[in-house]
Amino acid sequence: MTDPLCKIDDIMFLRFELKNLDGQKEYLSHFGMFPAHETDSAIYYRGTGSQPYCYVAHKGEDNRYIGAAFTVGSEE
């Protein structure tokens, strides 16, 4: 097995494209998440940790997962 390129420490945020942001806001509130920021075309939600947000959804034509951002221990 080859060595990994880097070791992930944590997930910074998950990113989605959704048709209905209002429905998603209600869904996230049921899981104890809090609104961190909102625009006409995007919502940012946070949990109880110290990160400013951990979930991002942009209004779009499809319901789909876009990607994730991670933190790593070092640049080495």
Steps between C-alpha positions, in 0.01 A plus 500: 500500500627850423525778757216755493571846359384657825312414816164671549445642849141615467219594263464877464170500310276309260359671192177425313287636218127493579177599331328600826705685761201574723424131546865432579509775765214331685666159466833626639331668797351162601857372538604786728688701238491881502499752215840670466442703182243524223478664158233482231677201348683325787470389862781437747432300816711425804493245777600540862875498432734792441488497118312796345301253286506132406227480236448706182219470247462704183169531314514314171313291249596163653522342844857380519810473713775737379792417726673551831789699647744346746774609738835323506767484768780658296601599150767230503 
